[in-house]
């Protein structure tokens, strides 16, 4: 080793020892003919001193030092004078009197300073371009250290419960997981392609068929989806696990204690909204949309949507009555204290509702001094207005928003408004962690791409509730699945299901989504074949490692959780990828 100690290790107990340190010049100061340098590595800072009266040659060499130069020093640990003690540093009671200096590498002036506040003000693209410098910052290193400990904790948790960690293939086959695949051309089979796995879904089910009844993996997943604050472009990691001979409740019983422990150990957040037995609240999918307008509701605040269709049916307001006449609904969202919203803010909320498919956003403002302000009261009439106010329990200073359209459109529009109002009114308390399960997802819904076509709502490999009988006898849109999401503070943290392990049920399930038997055999041949040789009932889930840590650590973006993230357009600015490849490479792959 080039060093005897790290830069965060020395204490007053080391005074008198001869030591060797290596690191970066974090800062230098010249005081009265003596040079002081803060030497930095990932463990901390140590002040080192170059005194010409102690060693003139080393002092002259040190005079050349600049920030971010990499050096090795040898010297004696001495006590700092009383007036120079730094109580904020673990090493603040000592310094090293340098007798020997070796410059390991000089450095250009960095494009930005590493002081935390100043670095945060730097353009993100510049920081990503020089990520190797950005990584020297204390807060980023602390986050990477936290992530390493967090992943190791997960591994230990599953190993202690007799799960085996098994790696599944990266070069896999294309599968309809709901996002675009990344395709990899095959040199040995020209014209054919691998796909990077969107998830190890089929492989982990095949492990269950193989008798490996408890599997887990820190699984890399690849999806060509547009990035957003909680979704990293291209690649992400999930804690993938699967179990045989289990019910939905068995999966909850494995995952809930882990999430509680992770919250307590890796954040300062207080767990809120738990059941009396400390289990997570379970909300059926339809109820979640009715009450919160979302299948990933933020339960840190109480704003709830109320159905008022029966109350306003046949009223004089055409927007409401026409929506109901066309098979739609009318819902109301009472926002406590929202009466203070300006007209501009109401217009912004209206545009947000429109972005979710709503035609507009009606409202009633209840004035602090009594009465109301609204463009729709003249159509509703005073008596009906009072009934609505009473039903939603509104009071002076509140605002009531209304949605009138088809059920799902109304739910999603008011859900977006609810979420934004929670942010505007400061109701999203970052000191709290509100976990919940969303259960009873519909097996099917209408396709967003092909109007009128039935498609899978969620995971196509889920077991329908009621099995084959339900698939043959029920309206597909009424069939529920043994499918569930784990939600934390308004973000989907995990998705899971009890799997479909019966070939006949699988063929029928895919047939309702428009897949021919031949297509199912082509896309899922290995799975279908395996199920014909004795498949156990099985299920599992896959918490998003990066997303959960982002929420627990209050990071601004999921990109903060990665050592080398892509930017908002999916580019690696440091490595300049994606980039073009040579004609020779394309020719080897049989591509033009």
C-alpha positions in Angstrom: 0.0 0.0 0.0 1.2 3.5 -0.8 -0.3 4.9 2.4 -0.4 3.9 6.1 -3.7 5.7 6.9 -6.6 7.4 5.1 -7.4 11.1 5.3 -10.3 10.5 7.7 -8.6 8.2 10.1 -6.1 10.1 12.2 -7.0 11.3 15.7 -5.2 12.8 18.7 -4.3 9.3 19.8 -2.0 9.1 16.7 0.1 12.2 17.8 3.8 11.4 17.4 3.3 8.7 14.8 5.1 8.7 11.4 2.4 8.3 8.7 2.0 8.3 4.9 -1.1 9.7 3.3 -2.3 9.9 -0.3 -5.1 12.0 -1.8 -6.2 15.1 -3.6 -5.4 18.7 -2.7 -8.8 19.9 -1.6 -7.7 23.4 -0.7 -4.5 25.3 0.1 -3.8 28.3 2.3 -0.6 30.4 2.8 -0.3 31.7 6.4 2.8 33.6 7.5 5.2 31.7 5.2 3.6 28.3 6.0 1.5 26.4 3.5 -1.5 24.5 4.8 -3.2 21.9 2.6 -6.5 20.1 3.2 -5.8 16.6 1.8 -8.9 14.7 0.7 -9.8 11.1 0.0 -13.2 9.4 0.2 -12.8 9.0 4.0 -12.4 12.6 4.9 -9.9 15.5 5.1 -6.6 15.9 7.0 -4.8 19.2 7.3 -1.1 18.9 6.3 1.5 21.5 6.9 4.6 22.5 4.9 7.0 24.7 7.1 10.2 26.0 5.4 11.9 26.0 8.9 11.2 22.3 9.1 12.0 21.3 5.5 12.9 24.0 3.0 13.1 21.6 0.0 9.7 20.1 0.6 8.2 23.6 1.2 9.5 24.8 -2.2 8.0 21.7 -3.9 4.7 22.3 -2.1 4.5 25.9 -3.4 3.6 24.4 -6.8 0.5 22.5 -5.5 -2.9 23.4 -6.9 -6.4 22.1 -6.2 -7.1 18.5 -7.3 -3.4 17.6 -7.7 -2.8 14.0 -6.5 0.0 13.7 -3.9 1.6 11.4 -1.5 3.1 12.8 1.8 5.0 11.4 4.7 5.4 13.1 8.0 4.6 13.2 11.7 1.2 13.6 13.3 1.2 16.7 15.6 -1.4 18.5 17.7 -3.0 21.5 16.2 -2.6 24.8 18.2 -5.7 25.5 20.4 -6.8 28.4 18.2 -6.7 26.2 15.0 -8.8 23.3 16.3 -11.7 22.4 13.9 -14.5 20.7 15.9 -16.4 20.0 12.6 -13.8 17.6 11.4 -13.1 14.2 12.9 -9.4 14.9 12.2 -9.8 18.5 13.5 -7.5 18.1 16.5 -4.4 17.1 14.5 -2.3 17.9 11.5 0.6 16.3 9.7 4.0 18.0 9.7 5.2 17.0 6.2 8.8 15.8 5.7 8.4 14.2 2.3 6.2 15.1 -0.7 5.7 13.2 -3.9 3.5 14.6 -6.7 1.7 11.6 -8.2 -0.3 13.6 -10.7 -0.9 17.2 -11.6 -4.4 18.4 -12.6 -6.1 21.0 -14.8 -8.3 23.5 -13.2 -11.7 21.7 -12.8 -14.6 23.2 -14.8 -16.5 23.7 -11.5 -15.7 23.9 -7.8 -16.4 20.9 -5.5 -17.9 22.9 -2.7 -21.4 21.4 -2.2 -23.5 24.5 -2.6 -21.6 25.8 -5.6 -21.6 22.5 -7.3 -25.3 22.2 -7.0 -25.6 25.5 -8.9 -23.6 24.1 -11.8 -25.4 23.2 -15.0 -26.3 19.5 -14.8 -25.0 18.6 -18.3 -21.6 20.1 -17.3 -21.5 17.9 -14.2 -22.5 14.8 -16.2 -19.8 15.5 -18.8 -17.2 15.7 -16.1 -18.9 13.1 -13.8 -15.5 11.7 -12.7 -14.9 15.1 -11.1 -18.5 15.4 -9.8 -18.0 12.1 -8.1 -15.4 13.6 -5.8 -18.1 15.6 -4.0 -18.9 14.5 -0.5 -22.7 14.2 -0.9 -22.4 12.0 -4.0 -19.9 9.7 -2.4 -22.1 9.5 0.7 -25.1 8.5 -1.5 -23.1 5.8 -3.3 -21.9 4.5 0.0 -25.5 4.4 1.3 -26.5 2.6 -1.9 -23.8 -0.1 -1.4 -24.9 -0.7 2.2 -28.6 -0.7 1.2 -28.1 -3.4 -1.5 -26.0 -5.5 0.9 -28.7 -5.2 3.5 -31.2 -6.5 1.0 -29.0 -9.4 0.0 -28.5 -10.4 3.7 -32.2 -10.2 4.3 -33.0 -12.7 1.5 -30.1 -15.0 2.2 -31.3 -15.2 5.9 -34.6 -16.5 4.6 -33.1 -19.3 2.4 -33.4 -17.5 -0.9 -30.7 -18.3 -3.5 -29.2 -15.5 -5.5 -29.1 -16.6 -9.1 -28.1 -14.6 -12.2 -30.4 -14.8 -15.2 -29.3 -14.1 -18.9 -28.7 -10.6 -20.2 -28.8 -11.6 -23.8 -32.4 -12.8 -23.9 -35.5 -12.9 -26.2 -38.0 -10.1 -26.9 -41.0 -10.1 -24.7 -44.1 -7.9 -24.4 -43.4 -6.3 -21.0 -45.0 -3.0 -21.9 -42.0 -1.0 -23.1 -39.7 -1.0 -26.1 -36.9 -3.5 -26.2 -33.2 -2.8 -26.7 -32.3 -5.2 -29.5 -28.8 -6.7 -30.0 -28.0 -8.1 -33.4 -26.4 -11.6 -33.5 -23.2 -12.1 -35.5 -23.5 -15.9 -35.4 -27.1 -15.8 -36.6 -27.3 -13.0 -39.2 -30.6 -11.2 -39.3 -31.6 -12.4 -35.8 -31.6 -10.4 -32.6 -31.3 -10.8 -28.9 -33.2 -8.4 -26.6 -31.9 -7.0 -23.3 -34.3 -8.1 -20.6 -37.0 -5.7 -19.5 -37.2 -7.9 -16.5 -36.1 -11.5 -15.7 -39.8 -12.5 -15.8 -39.7 -15.7 -17.8 -36.4 -16.9 -16.4 -37.4 -16.6 -12.8 -40.6 -18.5 -13.5 -38.6 -21.2 -15.2 -36.5 -21.4 -12.0 -39.6 -22.2 -10.1 -40.5 -24.9 -12.6 -36.9 -26.2 -12.0 -37.6 -26.6 -8.3 -35.6 -23.5 -7.1 -38.5 -22.4 -4.8 -36.9 -19.3 -3.4 -34.9 -17.1 -5.8 -33.7 -13.5 -5.7 -31.3 -11.3 -7.7 -30.2 -7.7 -7.9 -31.4 -7.7 -11.5 -30.4 -5.2 -14.2 -33.3 -4.4 -16.5 -33.4 -2.5 -19.8 -36.3 -0.5 -21.2 -36.4 2.0 -24.0 -38.8 4.4 -22.1 -38.7 8.2 -21.9 -36.8 9.3 -18.8 -38.5 11.2 -16.0 -37.6 12.3 -12.4 -38.3 8.7 -11.1 -37.3 6.7 -14.2 -33.7 6.5 -15.4 -33.3 6.1 -19.1 -32.4 2.7 -20.5 -31.3 0.7 -17.5 -32.3 0.3 -13.9 -32.0 -2.3 -11.1 -34.7 -4.2 -9.2 -34.7 -6.6 -6.3 -36.2 -9.4 -8.2 -37.6 -12.4 -6.2 -39.9 -15.3 -6.7 -41.3 -18.1 -4.5 -43.2 -21.3 -5.1 -46.3 -22.6 -3.3 -47.3 -19.2 -2.1 -50.4 -16.9 -1.9 -50.4 -13.2 -2.4 -50.3 -12.7 1.4 -47.1 -14.8 1.6 -45.4 -12.3 -0.7 -46.6 -9.4 1.3 -45.3 -11.1 4.5 -41.8 -11.3 3.0 -41.7 -7.8 1.5 -43.3 -5.6 4.2 -40.7 -6.3 7.0 -37.9 -5.5 4.6 -39.4 -2.2 3.5 -40.0 -1.2 7.1 -36.4 -2.0 8.0 -35.1 -0.2 5.0 -37.1 2.9 5.9 -35.8 2.9 9.5 -32.2 2.1 8.6 -31.7 4.2 5.5 -33.8 7.2 6.1 -35.0 9.5 8.9 -38.6 9.1 7.8 -41.4 8.2 10.2 -43.7 5.3 9.0 -47.3 6.6 8.8 -50.6 5.0 7.8 -49.9 1.5 8.9 -52.5 -0.9 10.1 -52.7 -1.6 13.9 -50.7 -4.8 13.4 -48.0 -2.7 11.5 -48.9 -4.2 8.2 -49.4 -2.0 5.1 -52.8 -0.8 4.1 -54.3 -2.6 1.1 -56.5 -0.6 -1.3 -58.2 -2.2 -4.3 -57.3 -0.6 -7.6 -60.8 0.7 -8.4 -61.1 2.2 -4.9 -57.7 3.9 -5.2 -58.8 5.6 -8.4 -62.1 6.6 -7.0 -60.6 8.1 -3.8 -57.2 9.4 -4.9 -57.4 9.5 -8.7 -54.3 7.3 -8.9 -53.1 3.7 -8.7 -50.0 5.1 -6.8 -51.6 7.4 -4.3 -49.6 9.7 -2.0 -51.1 8.9 1.4 -49.1 11.5 3.3 -52.1 13.8 2.9 -55.9 13.3 3.1 -57.4 15.1 0.1 -60.0 12.6 -1.2 -62.2 12.6 -4.3 -65.9 12.1 -3.7 -68.4 10.7 -6.2 -71.5 13.0 -6.6 -73.0 11.5 -9.7 -76.3 10.7 -8.0 -76.5 14.1 -6.4 -76.2 16.1 -9.7 -78.0 13.8 -12.1 -80.6 15.8 -14.0 -79.2 19.2 -12.7 -79.3 22.3 -14.9 -75.6 22.2 -15.6 -75.2 20.7 -19.0 -71.6 19.7 -18.5 -72.6 17.4 -15.6 -75.9 16.1 -17.0 -74.5 15.3 -20.5 -71.5 13.4 -19.0 -73.9 11.3 -16.9 -76.2 10.8 -19.9 -73.3 9.4 -21.9 -72.4 6.9 -19.2 -69.9 9.0 -17.4 -69.6 10.2 -13.8 -69.2 13.4 -11.8 -66.7 13.5 -9.0 -65.7 16.3 -6.6 -62.3 17.1 -4.9 -62.5 19.4 -1.9 -59.1 21.0 -1.2 -58.8 22.4 2.3 -57.4 25.9 2.2 -57.4 26.0 -1.6 -59.7 29.0 -1.7 -56.5 31.1 -1.7 -55.5 29.9 -5.1 -55.1 32.7 -7.6 -56.9 32.7 -10.9 -53.6 31.9 -12.6 -53.1 28.9 -10.3 -56.6 27.6 -11.1 -55.9 28.0 -14.8 -52.7 26.0 -14.4 -54.6 23.2 -12.6 -57.2 23.3 -15.4 -54.5 22.8 -18.0 -53.1 19.9 -15.9 -56.6 18.2 -15.8 -56.8 18.7 -19.6 -53.5 17.0 -20.1 -55.1 13.9 -18.5 -58.0 14.0 -21.0 -60.5 16.2 -19.2 -62.4 18.9 -21.2 -62.0 21.4 -18.3 -62.1 21.8 -14.6 -65.2 23.3 -12.9 -64.8 24.8 -9.4 -66.5 26.5 -6.5 -64.5 28.8 -4.2 -65.9 29.1 -0.6 -65.1 32.6 0.5 -63.7 33.2 4.0 -66.4 35.7 4.8 -69.2 33.4 3.6 -70.8 32.8 0.2 -69.0 31.4 -2.9 -67.4 32.4 -6.1 -67.9 30.1 -9.1 -69.0 30.3 -12.8 -71.2 27.2 -12.4 -73.4 28.0 -9.4 -75.8 29.9 -11.5 -76.5 26.6 -13.4 -76.6 24.4 -10.3 -78.8 26.7 -8.2 -78.3 27.6 -4.6 -79.9 24.6 -3.0 -77.9 22.0 -5.0 -74.7 24.0 -4.4 -75.4 23.8 -0.6 -76.0 20.1 -0.9 -72.7 19.5 -2.7 -70.9 21.6 -0.1 -72.4 19.6 2.7 -71.7 16.2 1.0 -68.0 17.0 0.5 -67.8 18.7 3.9 -66.3 21.9 2.6 -65.9 25.0 4.7 -65.0 28.7 4.2 -61.5 29.0 2.7 -61.7 25.7 0.7 -62.1 25.1 -3.0 -64.1 22.3 -4.7 -62.9 21.0 -8.1 -65.2 18.9 -10.3 -64.6 16.4 -13.0 -67.3 15.2 -15.4 -66.5 12.6 -18.1 -65.9 8.9 -18.4 -65.0 7.3 -15.1 -61.3 6.8 -15.6 -60.7 10.2 -17.3 -62.4 11.9 -14.3 -60.3 9.9 -11.8 -57.0 10.5 -13.5 -57.7 14.2 -14.1 -58.7 14.9 -10.5 -55.9 12.7 -9.3 -53.4 14.9 -11.1 -55.1 18.0 -9.6 -55.0 16.4 -6.1 -51.3 15.6 -6.4 -50.5 19.2 -7.5 -52.6 20.7 -4.8 -50.7 18.6 -2.2 -47.4 20.1 -3.5 -48.7 23.6 -3.7 -50.1 23.5 -0.1 -46.9 21.9 1.3 -48.8 18.7 2.3 -46.1 16.3 1.1 -44.2 15.9 4.3 -40.7 14.5 3.5 -40.3 13.4 7.1 -43.0 10.7 6.5 -43.0 7.4 4.6 -46.5 6.2 3.6 -46.4 2.7 2.2 -49.5 0.9 0.9 -50.5 -2.0 -1.4 -52.7 -1.5 -4.4 -54.4 -4.8 -5.1 -57.1 -6.3 -7.4 -55.8 -4.8 -10.7 -58.0 -5.4 -13.7 -56.6 -8.2 -15.9 -57.5 -6.3 -19.1 -58.3 -2.8 -20.3 -58.9 -1.1 -23.7 -55.6 -0.6 -25.6 -54.4 3.0 -25.7 -52.8 2.4 -29.1 -55.6 0.5 -30.8 -59.1 1.9 -29.8 -61.6 -0.9 -29.0 -58.9 -3.6 -28.6 -58.6 -5.5 -25.4 -55.1 -5.6 -24.0 -53.4 -6.6 -20.7 -53.7 -3.8 -18.1 -50.5 -4.8 -16.3 -48.4 -8.0 -16.4 -49.5 -10.6 -18.9 -48.1 -13.5 -16.8 -50.5 -12.9 -13.9 -53.1 -15.4 -12.7 -56.7 -14.2 -13.3 -58.9 -14.3 -10.2 -61.3 -17.1 -10.9 -58.9 -18.9 -13.3 -60.1 -20.5 -16.5 -63.8 -20.2 -15.5 -63.5 -16.4 -15.3 -61.7 -16.1 -18.6 -64.5 -18.1 -20.3 -67.5 -16.7 -18.7 -66.9 -13.1 -17.6 -66.6 -9.9 -19.5 -62.8 -9.4 -19.9 -63.0 -5.9 -18.5 -64.5 -7.3 -15.3 -61.8 -9.9 -14.6 -59.4 -9.1 -11.8 -55.9 -10.4 -11.5 -53.8 -11.6 -8.6 -51.6 -8.6 -9.2 -50.4 -5.8 -6.9 -48.2 -2.8 -6.6 -46.3 -1.5 -3.6 -46.5 2.3 -3.4 -44.4 4.8 -1.4 -45.2 8.5 -1.1 -47.0 8.5 -4.5 -44.4 6.4 -6.4 -44.7 2.9 -7.6 -42.0 1.1 -5.6 -42.7 -2.5 -6.7 -44.9 -4.6 -8.9 -45.8 -8.2 -8.4 -48.3 -11.0 -8.9 -49.3 -14.6 -8.4 -48.3 -16.1 -11.8 -50.2 -18.0 -14.3 -48.7 -21.5 -14.2 -51.3 -23.4 -16.3 -50.8 -23.7 -20.1 -54.6 -23.8 -20.8 -55.2 -20.7 -18.7 -52.3 -18.9 -20.3 -53.5 -19.7 -23.9 -57.0 -18.4 -23.0 -55.6 -15.3 -21.3 -53.6 -14.4 -24.3 -56.5 -15.2 -26.7 -58.6 -12.6 -25.0 -55.8 -10.0 -25.7 -55.8 -11.0 -29.4 -52.9 -13.5 -29.4 -53.2 -16.7 -31.5 -51.9 -19.9 -30.0 -49.1 -19.9 -32.5 -48.0 -16.5 -31.4 -48.0 -17.5 -27.8 -45.9 -20.6 -28.6 -43.4 -18.4 -30.6 -43.0 -15.7 -28.0 -43.2 -17.9 -24.8 -42.4 -21.3 -26.1 -40.0 -22.2 -23.3 -42.5 -21.1 -20.6 -45.4 -23.0 -22.1 -43.3 -26.1 -22.6 -42.0 -25.9 -19.0 -45.5 -25.6 -17.6 -46.5 -28.9 -19.4 -43.9 -30.7 -17.2 -45.3 -29.8 -13.8 -45.2 -26.2 -12.7 -45.8 -25.2 -9.1 -48.1 -22.3 -8.2 -45.7 -19.4 -7.7 -45.5 -15.6 -7.4 -43.1 -12.8 -6.6 -42.4 -9.1 -6.9 -39.6 -6.8 -7.9 -39.0 -3.6 -5.9 -37.2 -0.8 -7.8 -33.9 -0.4 -6.0 -33.0 3.0 -7.4 -36.4 4.5 -7.1 -36.9 3.5 -3.4 -33.5 4.9 -2.4 -34.3 8.1 -4.3 -37.5 8.5 -2.2 -35.8 7.5 1.1 -32.9 9.9 0.5 -35.1 12.8 -0.8 -33.0 13.0 -4.0 -34.2 15.5 -6.6 -33.9 12.9 -9.4 -33.2 9.2 -9.8 -30.1 10.2 -11.7 -28.5 11.2 -8.4 -28.6 7.5 -7.4 -26.4 6.4 -10.2 -22.6 6.7 -10.4 -22.8 7.3 -14.2 -26.3 8.4 -15.1 -27.7 9.2 -18.6 -29.1 12.7 -19.1 -32.7 13.6 -19.8 -32.3 12.6 -23.4 -30.7 9.2 -22.7 -27.2 10.4 -23.5 -24.0 9.6 -21.6 -22.2 12.9 -22.0 -19.0 11.7 -20.5 -18.5 8.7 -22.8 -20.3 10.3 -25.7 -22.8 7.6 -26.2 -24.9 6.6 -28.1 -22.5 7.1 -31.0 -21.9 5.8 -34.5 -20.1 2.5 -35.2 -17.8 1.6 -38.0 -19.0 0.1 -41.3 -16.8 -2.9 -40.5 -18.8 -3.6 -37.3 -22.1 -3.3 -39.1 -20.8 -5.7 -41.9 -19.8 -8.3 -39.3 -23.4 -8.2 -38.0 -24.9 -8.4 -41.4 -26.4 -4.9 -41.0 -26.6 -1.8 -43.3 
